[in-house]
Amino acid sequence: MRRRCAFADVLFLFAVVVPLVLAVPLVVPAGAEDWFDVIEIPSQGRSVAAELAELDGDGRTDLFVVVLDGIPPEEERTVHVHLQRDDGGFGTTSDHSLALPRYSAVYDVADLRPDSPGAELVLLGPSGVTLLSLANGSGLRWFLPAPGPTTFGPAEDERGLESFPLVYDGIGAGPTLLVPQIGQLAVLRPDGEVLATLDVPRRANYFVNTNRGLVSLESNLQLFIDHPRLSVGDVNGDGRSDIVASTRHEVRVFEARAEGGFAFEPDRVLPLRMVTPRDHIRGSGGIAVEAADVDADGLLDLIVTHTRGSMADAKTTLGVYPNQDGSWALEAPGQEFTSDAAVGSNAALDVDGDGRPELLRIELELSVLEVVEVLISREVDVEFSVHGSSSAGLFDTRPWFRKKLSIPFSFETFRPNGFLPTWSPDLNGDGIADFVSSGNGEAIEVYLGGPEGPFARSPERQDMPTAGMIRFADASADGLPDFVIFDPHNFDVPIRVGRNLGKLPGSRPRLSPSPDDGGAPAAAVPPSGS
């Protein structure tokens, strides 16, 4: 892979804004100001992944943690499983542990095997995927080979293990695996049946060290290669889920066949023709294509974010392209937003729970003065705005609300002090997405959604260490998201599991009976406005 310098890691941060030891658990007692019961589970080594999922088929949500101990070539990679107990908690030592298969590159979690209880860990390797059962210590596994070239998992990532979508719903009956390969996409059933292989676009950049210069590198040949961004949904209106594959240069559409599967060659190839010659030569700028049903007609529209120029002259344009008879007029967007001197990131997200996505825009100024301010304050100022859906089927020109947020980061790691802000969990169960930030790595801060947006009031805060990454899932089966926080960038940092107490303002009654009442679950209360 091409090496990034430390300053490039800072720019990456800008663009994003994108074995256990025996011990007594530390339980933070719930008080009037506490919204979560937090349990700390000690960890030895570097915890690079943690998820809450139902793993053994008993209907309760469990916890697994992937720990890296040591460094190559002696490094050991182990997944530790903590099964949920009868009282709803987790033990401080794992119930069982399994060695991670060699060369596991990225992972997903899904219930794919009828002959195995609970969800499996889906691991991408050089020649296919491995399904690893975490139900018990036997470590049952199934290997599904991907025909053709090597996958995008030639080896494990030296820095960790990342979550990546490998399993998709809606492509035929039941879950389907989309396995990224070099210049190809394999479509597999969980039993290993190959439904199709697709000819997807590829792009690569090489750095060759000829040993004749003054630069000393670890290798003579370095490679950056990316796989196209994938979207699944109905493009042509036949009711079947198609596959859209996009790079910075083109969009390819693979239509689902009536008899099942896809053709190897794309049904349509649409050149984007947006990258400027200067950006192409120097590798600057970027184009991100998201396919989403913007106007709620059941068909995929396109949202294209184009950042051109470098740090000195960056400009971001967002174009919305409605679906027109199974295609998109890329030369004439139905709507356009521009940001001068900014790096932008955009996403379609149903914030208010009305079934139609809103447009979430994230903008970062990159003027010389802003860079100087970042170096002095050690904070990145990011502006969030949300545009509601309009009656014309696109997005409102004026934002529903706008808010600037400062994200502190460390000069030692060039990463945020806490987890990156996230905008997806409905923590109080009112049907409106909430916004969660990490309070400089020192707290959970919840900006509750509402008619005026999630920043209309001060955040609800609970002090606790929040360095690392956060994952949400309903572990207690009460209809409210819980969380797990882990730190993949430091050693021996505890895993923190937070159980939602249902006390955030506007929370609905709990959807499951308490251990004491023995009665039926409380009836769900409709979200306000429904």
VEXSE-867349 format. One line per field, with one value per residue (C-alpha): residue in three letters; residue number from 1; x, y, z. Coordinates in steps of 0.5 Angstrom, whole numbers. Layout:
% VEXSE-867349
resn = (ALA  ...)
resi = (NUM  ...)
x = (X  ...)
y = (Y  ...)
z = (Z  ...)
END
This chain:
% VEXSE-867349
resn = (MET  ARG  ARG  ARG  CYS  ALA  PHE  ALA  ASP  VAL  LEU  PHE  LEU  PHE  ALA  VAL  VAL  VAL  PRO  LEU  VAL  LEU  ALA  VAL  PRO  LEU  VAL  VAL  PRO  ALA  GLY  ALA  GLU  ASP  TRP  PHE  ASP  VAL  ILE  GLU  ILE  PRO  SER  GLN  GLY  ARG  SER  VAL  ALA  ALA  GLU  LEU  ALA  GLU  LEU  ASP  GLY  ASP  GLY  ARG  THR  ASP  LEU  PHE  VAL  VAL  VAL  LEU  ASP  GLY  ILE  PRO  PRO  GLU  GLU  GLU  ARG  THR  VAL  HIS  VAL  HIS  LEU  GLN  ARG  ASP  ASP  GLY  GLY  PHE  GLY  THR  THR  SER  ASP  HIS  SER  LEU  ALA  LEU  PRO  ARG  TYR  SER  ALA  VAL  TYR  ASP  VAL  ALA  ASP  LEU  ARG  PRO  ASP  SER  PRO  GLY  ALA  GLU  LEU  VAL  LEU  LEU  GLY  PRO  SER  GLY  VAL  THR  LEU  LEU  SER  LEU  ALA  ASN  GLY  SER  GLY  LEU  ARG  TRP  PHE  LEU  PRO  ALA  PRO  GLY  PRO  THR  THR  PHE  GLY  PRO  ALA  GLU  ASP  GLU  ARG  GLY  LEU  GLU  SER  PHE  PRO  LEU  VAL  TYR  ASP  GLY  ILE  GLY  ALA  GLY  PRO  THR  LEU  LEU  VAL  PRO  GLN  ILE  GLY  GLN  LEU  ALA  VAL  LEU  ARG  PRO  ASP  GLY  GLU  VAL  LEU  ALA  THR  LEU  ASP  VAL  PRO  ARG  ARG  ALA  ASN  TYR  PHE  VAL  ASN  THR  ASN  ARG  GLY  LEU  VAL  SER  LEU  GLU  SER  ASN  LEU  GLN  LEU  PHE  ILE  ASP  HIS  PRO  ARG  LEU  SER  VAL  GLY  ASP  VAL  ASN  GLY  ASP  GLY  ARG  SER  ASP  ILE  VAL  ALA  SER  THR  ARG  HIS  GLU  VAL  ARG  VAL  PHE  GLU  ALA  ARG  ALA  GLU  GLY  GLY  PHE  ALA  PHE  GLU  PRO  ASP  ARG  VAL  LEU  PRO  LEU  ARG  MET  VAL  THR  PRO  ARG  ASP  HIS  ILE  ARG  GLY  SER  GLY  GLY  ILE  ALA  VAL  GLU  ALA  ALA  ASP  VAL  ASP  ALA  ASP  GLY  LEU  LEU  ASP  LEU  ILE  VAL  THR  HIS  THR  ARG  GLY  SER  MET  ALA  ASP  ALA  LYS  THR  THR  LEU  GLY  VAL  TYR  PRO  ASN  GLN  ASP  GLY  SER  TRP  ALA  LEU  GLU  ALA  PRO  GLY  GLN  GLU  PHE  THR  SER  ASP  ALA  ALA  VAL  GLY  SER  ASN  ALA  ALA  LEU  ASP  VAL  ASP  GLY  ASP  GLY  ARG  PRO  GLU  LEU  LEU  ARG  ILE  GLU  LEU  GLU  LEU  SER  VAL  LEU  GLU  VAL  VAL  GLU  VAL  LEU  ILE  SER  ARG  GLU  VAL  ASP  VAL  GLU  PHE  SER  VAL  HIS  GLY  SER  SER  SER  ALA  GLY  LEU  PHE  ASP  THR  ARG  PRO  TRP  PHE  ARG  LYS  LYS  LEU  SER  ILE  PRO  PHE  SER  PHE  GLU  THR  PHE  ARG  PRO  ASN  GLY  PHE  LEU  PRO  THR  TRP  SER  PRO  ASP  LEU  ASN  GLY  ASP  GLY  ILE  ALA  ASP  PHE  VAL  SER  SER  GLY  ASN  GLY  GLU  ALA  ILE  GLU  VAL  TYR  LEU  GLY  GLY  PRO  GLU  GLY  PRO  PHE  ALA  ARG  SER  PRO  GLU  ARG  GLN  ASP  MET  PRO  THR  ALA  GLY  MET  ILE  ARG  PHE  ALA  ASP  ALA  SER  ALA  ASP  GLY  LEU  PRO  ASP  PHE  VAL  ILE  PHE  ASP  PRO  HIS  ASN  PHE  ASP  VAL  PRO  ILE  ARG  VAL  GLY  ARG  ASN  LEU  GLY  LYS  LEU  PRO  GLY  SER  ARG  PRO  ARG  LEU  SER  PRO  SER  PRO  ASP  ASP  GLY  GLY  ALA  PRO  ALA  ALA  ALA  VAL  PRO  PRO  SER  GLY  SER)
resi = (1  2  3  4  5  6  7  8  9  10  11  12  13  14  15  16  17  18  19  20  21  22  23  24  25  26  27  28  29  30  31  32  33  34  35  36  37  38  39  40  41  42  43  44  45  46  47  48  49  50  51  52  53  54  55  56  57  58  59  60  61  62  63  64  65  66  67  68  69  70  71  72  73  74  75  76  77  78  79  80  81  82  83  84  85  86  87  88  89  90  91  92  93  94  95  96  97  98  99  100  101  102  103  104  105  106  107  108  109  110  111  112  113  114  115  116  117  118  119  120  121  122  123  124  125  126  127  128  129  130  131  132  133  134  135  136  137  138  139  140  141  142  143  144  145  146  147  148  149  150  151  152  153  154  155  156  157  158  159  160  161  162  163  164  165  166  167  168  169  170  171  172  173  174  175  176  177  178  179  180  181  182  183  184  185  186  187  188  189  190  191  192  193  194  195  196  197  198  199  200  201  202  203  204  205  206  207  208  209  210  211  212  213  214  215  216  217  218  219  220  221  222  223  224  225  226  227  228  229  230  231  232  233  234  235  236  237  238  239  240  241  242  243  244  245  246  247  248  249  250  251  252  253  254  255  256  257  258  259  260  261  262  263  264  265  266  267  268  269  270  271  272  273  274  275  276  277  278  279  280  281  282  283  284  285  286  287  288  289  290  291  292  293  294  295  296  297  298  299  300  301  302  303  304  305  306  307  308  309  310  311  312  313  314  315  316  317  318  319  320  321  322  323  324  325  326  327  328  329  330  331  332  333  334  335  336  337  338  339  340  341  342  343  344  345  346  347  348  349  350  351  352  353  354  355  356  357  358  359  360  361  362  363  364  365  366  367  368  369  370  371  372  373  374  375  376  377  378  379  380  381  382  383  384  385  386  387  388  389  390  391  392  393  394  395  396  397  398  399  400  401  402  403  404  405  406  407  408  409  410  411  412  413  414  415  416  417  418  419  420  421  422  423  424  425  426  427  428  429  430  431  432  433  434  435  436  437  438  439  440  441  442  443  444  445  446  447  448  449  450  451  452  453  454  455  456  457  458  459  460  461  462  463  464  465  466  467  468  469  470  471  472  473  474  475  476  477  478  479  480  481  482  483  484  485  486  487  488  489  490  491  492  493  494  495  496  497  498  499  500  501  502  503  504  505  506  507  508  509  510  511  512  513  514  515  516  517  518  519  520  521  522  523  524  525  526  527  528  529  530)
x = (0  2  5  2  6  3  0  -3  -6  -9  -12  -15  -18  -21  -24  -27  -31  -30  -14  -18  -15  -19  -21  -27  -32  -32  -39  -41  -47  -53  -55  -60  -55  -53  -56  -52  -50  -43  -39  -31  -28  -21  -17  -10  -7  -10  -17  -19  -26  -32  -39  -46  -49  -53  -48  -50  -58  -61  -64  -60  -55  -47  -41  -34  -28  -22  -15  -8  -2  5  7  9  12  10  3  -3  -10  -16  -23  -26  -33  -37  -44  -50  -52  -59  -58  -56  -49  -43  -37  -30  -27  -29  -33  -29  -24  -22  -16  -17  -16  -10  -10  -17  -17  -24  -30  -38  -43  -49  -53  -52  -52  -58  -54  -50  -54  -53  -49  -43  -36  -35  -28  -25  -19  -14  -19  -25  -29  -29  -35  -33  -38  -37  -43  -38  -31  -31  -30  -34  -32  -34  -30  -33  -28  -29  -28  -23  -17  -15  -20  -19  -16  -9  -7  -9  -9  -2  -6  -12  -19  -24  -32  -34  -40  -40  -47  -53  -60  -65  -61  -66  -68  -64  -58  -52  -45  -41  -34  -29  -24  -19  -23  -29  -34  -37  -44  -45  -50  -48  -48  -42  -46  -44  -50  -45  -39  -39  -34  -33  -28  -21  -16  -9  -3  4  10  17  23  29  34  38  35  36  29  30  23  22  20  21  14  8  1  -5  -11  -19  -25  -31  -37  -43  -50  -56  -63  -68  -65  -70  -77  -78  -78  -71  -65  -59  -52  -49  -41  -38  -31  -28  -29  -35  -42  -43  -50  -52  -59  -62  -64  -71  -68  -63  -56  -53  -49  -42  -42  -45  -52  -50  -43  -44  -37  -37  -32  -32  -24  -20  -14  -10  -13  -12  -4  -3  -8  -12  -19  -25  -31  -36  -42  -48  -54  -61  -68  -69  -76  -79  -81  -78  -72  -65  -62  -55  -52  -45  -40  -34  -28  -24  -17  -12  -12  -10  -16  -21  -28  -34  -40  -46  -50  -57  -59  -66  -67  -70  -73  -67  -61  -59  -57  -50  -49  -55  -56  -63  -60  -54  -50  -43  -38  -32  -26  -28  -28  -34  -38  -45  -50  -57  -60  -67  -66  -74  -76  -81  -79  -75  -68  -65  -59  -53  -48  -41  -36  -29  -26  -19  -16  -9  -12  -16  -10  -6  -12  -12  -5  -6  -12  -11  -19  -22  -28  -33  -40  -46  -52  -59  -63  -70  -74  -78  -85  -81  -78  -71  -68  -70  -65  -64  -62  -67  -61  -54  -49  -41  -38  -30  -27  -21  -15  -8  -2  1  -4  -7  -13  -19  -19  -25  -29  -32  -39  -44  -51  -55  -58  -65  -63  -69  -74  -78  -77  -72  -65  -60  -53  -47  -40  -35  -34  -26  -25  -28  -36  -42  -45  -52  -56  -63  -67  -73  -77  -72  -66  -61  -57  -63  -62  -55  -53  -54  -48  -45  -37  -33  -27  -29  -23  -23  -29  -36  -42  -49  -54  -60  -57  -62  -68  -72  -72  -67  -60  -54  -47  -40  -33  -26  -20  -16  -10  -8  -6  -9  -15  -22  -28  -34  -41  -46  -53  -59  -63  -69  -68  -66  -71  -77  -75  -81  -83  -79  -81  -79  -81  -76  -74  -78  -85  -86  -91  -92  -87  -90  -94  -90  -92  -92  -86  -89  -92  -94)
y = (0  7  10  16  21  24  30  26  22  29  30  23  26  32  28  23  29  20  -25  -22  -23  -24  -18  -15  -11  -3  -2  6  7  10  17  22  25  18  15  9  3  2  -4  -4  -11  -11  -13  -15  -13  -8  -9  -8  -10  -11  -12  -14  -19  -26  -31  -38  -38  -37  -30  -26  -21  -23  -19  -21  -17  -18  -17  -17  -19  -17  -15  -19  -24  -26  -23  -27  -25  -28  -27  -27  -29  -26  -29  -25  -28  -29  -22  -19  -17  -20  -24  -20  -26  -29  -36  -38  -36  -37  -36  -32  -35  -33  -27  -25  -18  -15  -17  -17  -21  -24  -30  -34  -42  -46  -51  -46  -42  -35  -30  -32  -28  -27  -26  -24  -28  -28  -33  -32  -32  -36  -36  -37  -39  -36  -40  -44  -46  -51  -46  -49  -46  -46  -43  -40  -40  -34  -36  -32  -27  -25  -22  -15  -19  -21  -21  -18  -11  -9  -4  -8  -11  -7  -8  -8  -10  -17  -19  -16  -17  -16  -20  -25  -30  -29  -26  -25  -24  -19  -21  -16  -18  -15  -12  -17  -18  -25  -26  -32  -35  -37  -45  -43  -43  -38  -33  -29  -26  -18  -14  -8  -2  -2  3  3  8  5  8  5  6  5  5  10  16  19  16  10  6  -1  -4  -3  -3  0  0  4  0  1  -3  1  3  -1  0  -5  -3  -3  2  0  -1  -8  -10  -13  -11  -9  -7  0  0  7  10  17  16  12  8  1  -2  -9  -11  -17  -22  -25  -32  -30  -27  -22  -22  -21  -15  -9  -7  1  4  12  16  21  26  30  29  35  34  37  33  27  28  30  25  30  31  26  23  20  17  14  11  12  13  20  22  15  12  6  7  9  16  18  23  25  29  32  35  39  42  41  44  51  51  46  46  41  41  36  34  30  26  23  17  17  11  7  12  18  25  26  32  36  35  36  40  42  45  48  50  54  53  47  39  36  29  28  22  21  19  19  23  25  18  20  14  19  21  28  30  31  35  36  41  43  50  49  56  57  61  55  50  55  55  47  47  52  50  42  42  41  45  42  44  40  41  38  39  36  33  38  37  37  30  33  37  43  49  52  47  45  47  48  47  48  43  42  36  35  31  29  31  24  20  25  22  25  24  20  17  20  24  19  20  14  11  13  13  15  11  17  15  21  20  23  25  23  25  24  30  30  23  24  23  21  27  26  31  29  30  34  39  44  39  35  41  45  44  43  35  30  28  23  23  17  15  15  14  9  7  6  1  1  -5  -7  -12  -11  -13  -7  -3  2  2  0  1  -2  3  0  3  0  5  3  -3  -6  -1  -4  -5  -1  -4  2  -1  4  6  9  15  20  26  23  16  11  6  0  -5  -11  -13  -11  -17  -16  -15  -22  -18  -17  -12  -5  -3  1  9  12  17  24  27  20)
z = (0  -1  5  8  12  18  15  10  16  19  12  12  19  16  10  14  18  16  52  57  64  71  74  78  73  75  75  74  79  75  78  76  71  68  62  61  66  64  65  64  61  62  56  55  48  43  42  34  34  38  37  40  37  38  37  40  39  46  43  48  45  46  46  42  42  37  41  37  42  40  33  27  26  33  33  35  33  38  38  45  46  52  52  56  62  65  69  62  64  61  65  65  63  56  56  50  45  38  34  28  21  18  13  15  12  14  17  17  22  20  21  15  17  19  21  26  32  32  27  24  24  16  14  8  6  0  -4  -1  5  12  16  23  28  35  39  43  43  38  32  27  20  13  7  1  -5  -10  -17  -21  -19  -12  -7  -4  3  0  8  14  16  20  24  26  23  20  19  12  9  6  7  3  4  -2  -8  -9  -3  4  5  -1  0  -5  -5  -8  -12  -17  -22  -21  -16  -14  -12  -7  -3  4  2  -3  -9  -14  -17  -21  -23  -25  -29  -24  -26  -23  -21  -19  -17  -16  -13  -15  -12  -17  -12  -16  -12  -5  -2  2  3  6  -1  -8  -10  -7  -9  -8  -11  -9  -11  -13  -8  -9  -8  -8  -10  -16  -22  -27  -24  -25  -17  -17  -13  -18  -17  -18  -18  -18  -18  -19  -27  -28  -26  -28  -27  -27  -27  -24  -29  -28  -27  -22  -22  -26  -33  -33  -37  -34  -37  -37  -37  -35  -35  -30  -34  -27  -25  -28  -32  -26  -21  -25  -25  -18  -15  -11  -11  -10  -13  -8  -11  -7  -10  -5  -6  -5  -8  -5  -11  -10  -15  -14  -15  -15  -10  -13  -8  -12  -9  -14  -12  -7  0  -2  -7  -5  -8  -7  -11  -9  -15  -14  -20  -20  -24  -31  -34  -30  -31  -29  -34  -31  -35  -32  -24  -22  -16  -14  -8  -8  -2  -3  0  3  4  4  5  4  6  5  12  15  21  22  21  16  11  6  7  9  6  11  9  13  11  13  11  9  8  11  17  18  18  23  27  27  29  35  38  36  34  27  26  22  20  20  16  14  8  9  3  -1  -5  -11  -9  -8  -2  1  -1  5  11  16  21  21  27  28  32  34  34  38  36  38  35  38  34  29  31  35  42  42  37  31  32  29  27  27  33  36  43  47  42  39  32  31  30  35  34  39  40  45  49  47  49  56  56  52  49  46  42  42  35  35  31  31  30  34  36  39  46  50  50  55  58  62  64  62  57  50  46  40  37  38  36  37  38  43  47  53  48  50  44  46  43  48  46  46  46  44  43  37  38  45  49  55  55  58  53  56  55  56  57  56  62  58  62  56  56  51  52  51  56  56  51  56  63  68  72  78  75  71  67  59  56  56  50  45  45  38  36  37  31  28)
END
